[in-house]
């Protein structure tokens, strides 16, 4: 059923039930492993985090043309998101390190998410609260951190999660979307 919600700006929109999607473009990644994907709504670019080549590649969303590529921080980088307030990229690696990098790959900030997260698998940003959220696929939790690495003390286990390997956040509906690796499903 449709759900009507106000965005607090005086406008009302309808959220339609999830249906099958139509592929509008296929971007061919030039690397060897598209381990994480992010979208920059400001530049309309798709970012591919390649765990094998330790790179972040920027593609034009419409044409699929590669715009640039930058080195990712050391460690097996598995996920990332663009911070719309700065344009910087936040990535998480399997060594439980989170890094903020600029588009040239310069590390601006780093912190460990251990001992709360012991098997980092994905990262999401809530632009309203300015928090970083990290999923831990072996213990099936999602935990919040401030951008300086301070844990918020907020963590939860998404119902039905057994192996969450992809994470994003919808700031309009204030909901997480968690990609499940073994069940091939998206939990909302």
C-alpha positions as CSV (number, residue, x, y, z in Angstrom):
1,X,0.0,0.0,0.0
2,X,1.1,3.5,-0.6
3,X,2.3,5.5,2.3
4,X,2.0,9.3,2.5
5,X,4.6,11.2,4.4
6,X,5.5,14.8,4.8
7,X,9.1,15.8,4.4
8,X,8.6,18.7,6.8
9,X,8.9,21.1,3.9
10,X,5.2,21.4,3.2
11,X,5.3,18.9,0.3
12,X,3.8,15.4,0.4
13,X,5.0,12.5,-1.6
14,X,3.9,8.9,-2.1
15,X,6.2,6.0,-1.6
16,X,5.3,3.2,-3.9
17,X,5.7,-0.5,-3.0
18,X,9.0,-2.0,-4.1
19,X,8.7,-3.4,-7.6
20,X,11.1,-4.8,-10.1
21,X,13.5,-2.2,-11.5
22,X,14.4,-1.4,-15.1
23,X,18.2,-1.2,-15.8
24,X,18.8,2.2,-17.3
25,X,22.6,1.9,-17.7
26,X,25.3,-0.7,-17.2
27,X,28.7,0.7,-16.0
28,X,31.6,-1.6,-16.9
29,X,34.1,-1.4,-14.1
30,X,37.7,-1.5,-15.3
31,X,39.0,-3.1,-12.1
32,X,38.8,-6.7,-11.0
33,X,36.3,-6.6,-8.1
34,X,33.5,-4.1,-7.5
35,X,33.4,-4.7,-3.7
36,X,31.5,-1.6,-2.8
37,X,29.4,0.9,-4.7
38,X,28.4,4.5,-3.7
39,X,26.6,7.4,-5.3
40,X,27.5,11.1,-5.2
41,X,24.2,12.9,-5.7
42,X,26.0,16.3,-6.0
43,X,28.3,15.3,-8.9
44,X,26.0,12.5,-10.3
45,X,28.8,10.0,-10.1
46,X,28.9,6.3,-9.2
47,X,31.9,5.3,-7.1
48,X,33.3,1.7,-7.2
49,X,35.4,0.6,-4.4
50,X,37.7,-2.2,-5.7
51,X,39.0,-4.4,-3.0
52,X,41.5,-6.2,-5.2
53,X,43.1,-3.1,-6.8
54,X,42.7,-0.9,-3.7
55,X,41.2,1.9,-5.7
56,X,38.1,4.1,-5.8
57,X,36.9,4.7,-9.4
58,X,34.5,7.5,-10.3
59,X,32.1,7.0,-13.2
60,X,29.6,9.3,-14.8
61,X,26.2,7.8,-13.9
62,X,24.6,8.5,-17.2
63,X,27.3,7.6,-19.7
64,X,29.4,5.2,-17.6
65,X,32.5,7.0,-18.6
66,X,35.4,6.7,-16.1
67,X,36.1,10.2,-14.7
68,X,38.9,9.5,-12.3
69,X,40.5,6.9,-10.0
70,X,42.2,7.3,-6.7
71,X,44.0,4.9,-4.4
72,X,42.1,3.6,-1.4
73,X,43.7,3.4,2.0
74,X,45.6,0.2,2.9
75,X,43.6,-2.7,4.0
76,X,40.9,-4.6,2.2
77,X,38.4,-1.8,1.6
78,X,34.9,-3.3,1.4
79,X,32.5,-0.4,1.5
80,X,32.1,3.3,1.3
81,X,29.9,6.3,0.9
82,X,30.2,10.0,-0.2
83,X,29.6,12.6,2.5
84,X,27.3,15.0,0.8
85,X,28.3,17.8,3.2
86,X,32.0,17.7,2.2
87,X,32.3,15.7,-1.0
88,X,34.8,13.4,0.8
89,X,34.6,9.6,0.7
90,X,34.3,7.5,3.8
91,X,35.5,3.9,3.4
92,X,35.7,0.9,5.8
93,X,38.2,-1.9,5.5
94,X,38.2,-5.5,6.8
95,X,40.9,-4.5,9.3
96,X,38.1,-2.6,11.1
97,X,39.5,0.8,10.1
98,X,37.4,3.7,8.8
99,X,39.0,6.3,6.7
100,X,37.8,9.7,5.4
101,X,39.6,10.4,2.1
102,X,39.4,13.2,-0.4
103,X,39.0,12.7,-4.1
104,X,42.8,12.5,-4.5
105,X,43.0,9.6,-2.0
106,X,44.6,11.7,0.8
107,X,43.6,10.3,4.2
108,X,42.0,13.1,6.2
109,X,40.8,11.1,9.2
110,X,41.0,7.5,10.4
111,X,39.7,5.5,13.3
112,X,39.3,1.9,14.4
113,X,35.8,0.5,15.1
114,X,37.1,-2.3,17.3
115,X,36.1,-3.8,19.7
116,X,32.4,-3.0,18.8
117,X,32.9,-4.1,15.2
118,X,35.1,-7.2,14.6
119,X,34.1,-8.0,11.0
120,X,33.4,-4.8,9.1
121,X,31.4,-5.3,6.0
122,X,29.8,-1.9,5.0
123,X,29.4,1.7,5.8
124,X,26.6,4.2,5.6
125,X,26.2,7.9,6.5
126,X,23.2,9.6,8.0
127,X,23.5,13.2,6.7
128,X,20.9,14.4,9.2
129,X,22.7,13.2,12.3
130,X,26.2,13.3,10.7
131,X,26.8,9.7,12.0
132,X,28.7,6.9,10.4
133,X,27.1,3.5,10.6
134,X,29.1,0.3,10.2
135,X,27.7,-3.2,9.7
136,X,29.4,-6.3,11.2
137,X,28.4,-9.3,9.1
138,X,29.6,-12.1,11.5
139,X,27.7,-10.8,14.5
140,X,24.9,-9.2,12.5
141,X,24.9,-5.8,14.1
142,X,25.0,-2.2,12.8
143,X,26.7,0.3,15.1
144,X,26.9,4.1,15.0
145,X,30.0,6.2,15.4
146,X,30.6,10.0,15.3
147,X,33.0,11.2,12.6
148,X,35.9,11.4,15.1
149,X,35.5,7.6,15.8
150,X,33.6,8.0,19.1
151,X,31.0,5.2,19.5
152,X,27.5,6.5,19.9
153,X,26.5,3.5,22.0
154,X,23.7,2.8,19.6
155,X,23.7,-0.5,17.8
156,X,21.1,-2.9,16.6
157,X,20.6,-6.2,15.0
158,X,18.4,-6.0,11.9
159,X,15.6,-8.5,12.0
160,X,16.4,-11.4,9.7
161,X,20.1,-10.5,9.2
162,X,22.5,-13.4,8.8
163,X,25.3,-11.9,6.7
164,X,24.9,-8.2,6.0
165,X,27.5,-7.1,3.4
166,X,26.0,-4.0,2.0
167,X,24.6,-1.0,3.8
168,X,23.1,2.4,2.9
169,X,20.8,4.9,4.5
170,X,17.8,6.7,3.1
171,X,17.6,10.1,4.8
172,X,14.2,10.9,3.5
173,X,12.5,7.9,5.2
174,X,15.3,7.6,7.9
175,X,15.7,3.9,7.1
176,X,18.6,1.6,6.6
177,X,18.9,-0.8,3.7
178,X,21.0,-3.8,4.4
179,X,22.2,-6.2,1.7
180,X,22.3,-9.8,2.8
181,X,25.1,-11.8,1.1
182,X,24.0,-15.4,1.8
183,X,20.2,-14.9,1.4
184,X,20.6,-12.5,-1.6
185,X,18.0,-10.1,-0.1
186,X,17.7,-6.5,0.9
187,X,16.4,-5.8,4.4
188,X,14.7,-2.5,4.9
